[in-house]
Amino acid sequence: MSWKNHRMTRAALIFVPVLVLVLAGCSSSSAERLDEVPPELEGVAGPEMEPTVVWSEDGESWLFLTFGSSTCPNEPRDIRETGERAFEVTLEAAGGFSCTADIGPAMYKVPAPVSPGAPVTVDLGYGVTVTL
C-alpha cells in the first residue's frame, strides 16, 4: 500500500465515525415544534412540570407539552403501541452536545396513531401516564 493510500484510509477511519456521531445527533422525528401555545395546551401545565399530551381540536394530532433545557428540549421521538389503544412515548432531548441548565416548556404536534373516540392511554415515561 502506498503512503498516499495509507493516509486516505487513515483519514476515512477518522472521518466516518465523526460523521456518524454528527448525523446521530441530528436524527429527526415526526414531531413538529410549535412556537405558540395552542388553545388545547393552555392551562394544562402543573407545578410539577411533568410532560403531558392532549388531542388537537381536529382530532388528527396529539399535542405534547414537555419540559427541559431551552436549548435541548425534550421531544417526542418514538410512539409505540403497547396494547389496545395504549401507547408508550419516548421523550428525548433534541439539540446538540451543549445544553443550557435551565428548564423551560416546549410544545410539539405529532400525527395521532389512532382516531379519537374510545379512551387512549399514553405512557410518557417519568412515571407519567395520561388518558385521552
C-alpha positions as a Markdown table, in Angstrom:
| # | Residue | x | y | z |
|---|---|---|---|---|
| 1 | Met | 0.0 | 0.0 | 0.0 |
| 2 | Ser | 1.4 | 3.4 | -1.0 |
| 3 | Trp | 1.8 | 6.2 | 1.6 |
| 4 | Lys | -0.9 | 8.2 | -0.2 |
| 5 | Asn | -3.4 | 5.3 | 0.1 |
| 6 | His | -2.5 | 4.7 | 3.7 |
| 7 | Arg | -3.1 | 8.4 | 4.5 |
| 8 | Met | -6.5 | 8.3 | 2.7 |
| 9 | Thr | -7.5 | 5.1 | 4.6 |
| 10 | Arg | -6.5 | 6.6 | 7.9 |
| 11 | Ala | -8.4 | 9.8 | 7.1 |
| 12 | Ala | -11.5 | 7.7 | 6.3 |
| 13 | Leu | -11.2 | 5.8 | 9.6 |
| 14 | Ile | -11.3 | 9.1 | 11.5 |
| 15 | Phe | -13.9 | 10.9 | 9.3 |
| 16 | Val | -16.6 | 8.1 | 9.2 |
| 17 | Pro | -17.1 | 7.7 | 13.0 |
| 18 | Val | -17.2 | 11.5 | 13.4 |
| 19 | Leu | -19.8 | 11.8 | 10.6 |
| 20 | Val | -21.9 | 9.0 | 12.3 |
| 21 | Leu | -21.8 | 10.9 | 15.6 |
| 22 | Val | -22.9 | 14.1 | 13.9 |
| 23 | Leu | -25.7 | 12.5 | 12.0 |
| 24 | Ala | -26.9 | 10.6 | 15.1 |
| 25 | Gly | -27.2 | 13.9 | 16.9 |
| 26 | Cys | -29.4 | 15.3 | 14.1 |
| 27 | Ser | -31.9 | 12.5 | 13.9 |
| 28 | Ser | -35.4 | 13.7 | 13.3 |
| 29 | Ser | -38.8 | 12.6 | 14.3 |
| 30 | Ser | -42.3 | 13.3 | 13.0 |
| 31 | Ala | -42.8 | 15.9 | 15.8 |
| 32 | Glu | -43.4 | 19.5 | 14.7 |
| 33 | Arg | -42.2 | 22.0 | 17.3 |
| 34 | Leu | -44.8 | 24.7 | 17.9 |
| 35 | Asp | -43.8 | 28.3 | 18.5 |
| 36 | Glu | -47.1 | 29.4 | 20.1 |
| 37 | Val | -49.2 | 27.7 | 22.7 |
| 38 | Pro | -52.3 | 26.1 | 21.0 |
| 39 | Pro | -55.6 | 26.6 | 22.9 |
| 40 | Glu | -55.7 | 22.9 | 23.8 |
| 41 | Leu | -52.5 | 23.2 | 25.8 |
| 42 | Glu | -53.4 | 26.4 | 27.7 |
| 43 | Gly | -53.5 | 25.9 | 31.4 |
| 44 | Val | -52.6 | 22.2 | 31.4 |
| 45 | Ala | -49.1 | 22.6 | 32.9 |
| 46 | Gly | -48.9 | 21.7 | 36.6 |
| 47 | Pro | -46.4 | 22.9 | 39.1 |
| 48 | Glu | -44.6 | 19.6 | 38.9 |
| 49 | Met | -43.6 | 20.4 | 35.3 |
| 50 | Glu | -44.5 | 16.9 | 34.1 |
| 51 | Pro | -44.9 | 16.2 | 30.4 |
| 52 | Thr | -48.5 | 15.8 | 29.1 |
| 53 | Val | -50.4 | 15.2 | 25.9 |
| 54 | Val | -53.8 | 16.2 | 24.6 |
| 55 | Trp | -55.8 | 15.7 | 21.5 |
| 56 | Ser | -55.7 | 18.5 | 18.9 |
| 57 | Glu | -59.0 | 20.2 | 18.2 |
| 58 | Asp | -59.4 | 18.4 | 14.9 |
| 59 | Gly | -58.6 | 15.0 | 16.4 |
| 60 | Glu | -55.9 | 14.3 | 13.9 |
| 61 | Ser | -52.9 | 15.0 | 16.1 |
| 62 | Trp | -51.6 | 14.8 | 19.6 |
| 63 | Leu | -50.2 | 17.9 | 21.2 |
| 64 | Phe | -47.3 | 17.4 | 23.7 |
| 65 | Leu | -46.1 | 19.7 | 26.4 |
| 66 | Thr | -42.7 | 18.8 | 27.7 |
| 67 | Phe | -40.1 | 20.5 | 30.0 |
| 68 | Gly | -36.3 | 20.5 | 29.7 |
| 69 | Ser | -33.4 | 22.6 | 28.7 |
| 70 | Ser | -34.5 | 25.5 | 26.4 |
| 71 | Thr | -31.7 | 24.7 | 24.0 |
| 72 | Cys | -32.2 | 20.9 | 24.1 |
| 73 | Pro | -35.9 | 20.4 | 24.8 |
| 74 | Asn | -37.5 | 17.0 | 25.4 |
| 75 | Glu | -39.1 | 16.0 | 22.1 |
| 76 | Pro | -41.4 | 13.0 | 21.4 |
| 77 | Arg | -39.2 | 10.7 | 19.3 |
| 78 | Asp | -40.9 | 7.3 | 19.3 |
| 79 | Ile | -44.5 | 6.3 | 19.8 |
| 80 | Arg | -45.0 | 2.5 | 20.2 |
| 81 | Glu | -48.3 | 0.8 | 20.6 |
| 82 | Thr | -48.1 | -1.5 | 23.7 |
| 83 | Gly | -51.7 | -2.7 | 23.7 |
| 84 | Glu | -55.2 | -1.9 | 22.5 |
| 85 | Arg | -55.3 | 1.9 | 22.5 |
| 86 | Ala | -52.3 | 2.0 | 24.8 |
| 87 | Phe | -49.0 | 3.7 | 23.7 |
| 88 | Glu | -45.6 | 4.4 | 25.1 |
| 89 | Val | -43.8 | 7.6 | 24.0 |
| 90 | Thr | -40.1 | 8.1 | 24.2 |
| 91 | Leu | -39.1 | 11.7 | 25.1 |
| 92 | Glu | -35.5 | 12.6 | 24.2 |
| 93 | Ala | -33.5 | 15.8 | 24.4 |
| 94 | Ala | -33.2 | 17.4 | 21.0 |
| 95 | Gly | -30.4 | 19.8 | 20.1 |
| 96 | Gly | -26.7 | 19.5 | 20.3 |
| 97 | Phe | -23.9 | 18.5 | 22.6 |
| 98 | Ser | -24.1 | 21.6 | 24.7 |
| 99 | Cys | -27.4 | 22.2 | 26.6 |
| 100 | Thr | -28.3 | 25.0 | 29.0 |
| 101 | Ala | -29.1 | 24.1 | 32.5 |
| 102 | Asp | -32.4 | 26.0 | 32.6 |
| 103 | Ile | -35.9 | 24.3 | 32.5 |
| 104 | Gly | -38.5 | 25.6 | 30.0 |
| 105 | Pro | -41.6 | 24.3 | 28.2 |
| 106 | Ala | -41.6 | 23.0 | 24.6 |
| 107 | Met | -44.7 | 22.1 | 22.6 |
| 108 | Tyr | -45.0 | 19.6 | 19.8 |
| 109 | Lys | -47.6 | 18.4 | 17.3 |
| 110 | Val | -47.5 | 14.7 | 16.2 |
| 111 | Pro | -49.9 | 12.9 | 13.9 |
| 112 | Ala | -52.2 | 10.7 | 16.1 |
| 113 | Pro | -51.6 | 7.0 | 15.7 |
| 114 | Val | -55.4 | 6.3 | 16.4 |
| 115 | Ser | -58.6 | 8.2 | 16.0 |
| 116 | Pro | -60.3 | 9.8 | 18.9 |
| 117 | Gly | -63.4 | 8.1 | 20.4 |
| 118 | Ala | -62.6 | 5.4 | 23.0 |
| 119 | Pro | -60.1 | 6.3 | 25.7 |
| 120 | Val | -56.4 | 6.1 | 24.9 |
| 121 | Thr | -53.6 | 5.5 | 27.5 |
| 122 | Val | -50.3 | 7.2 | 26.8 |
| 123 | Asp | -47.2 | 6.4 | 28.9 |
| 124 | Leu | -44.8 | 9.4 | 28.8 |
| 125 | Gly | -42.1 | 7.9 | 31.0 |
| 126 | Tyr | -41.0 | 9.5 | 34.2 |
| 127 | Gly | -43.9 | 7.8 | 35.9 |
| 128 | Val | -46.5 | 9.9 | 33.9 |
| 129 | Thr | -49.4 | 8.2 | 32.3 |
| 130 | Val | -52.2 | 10.2 | 30.6 |
| 131 | Thr | -55.6 | 9.0 | 29.5 |
| 132 | Leu | -57.0 | 10.9 | 26.4 |
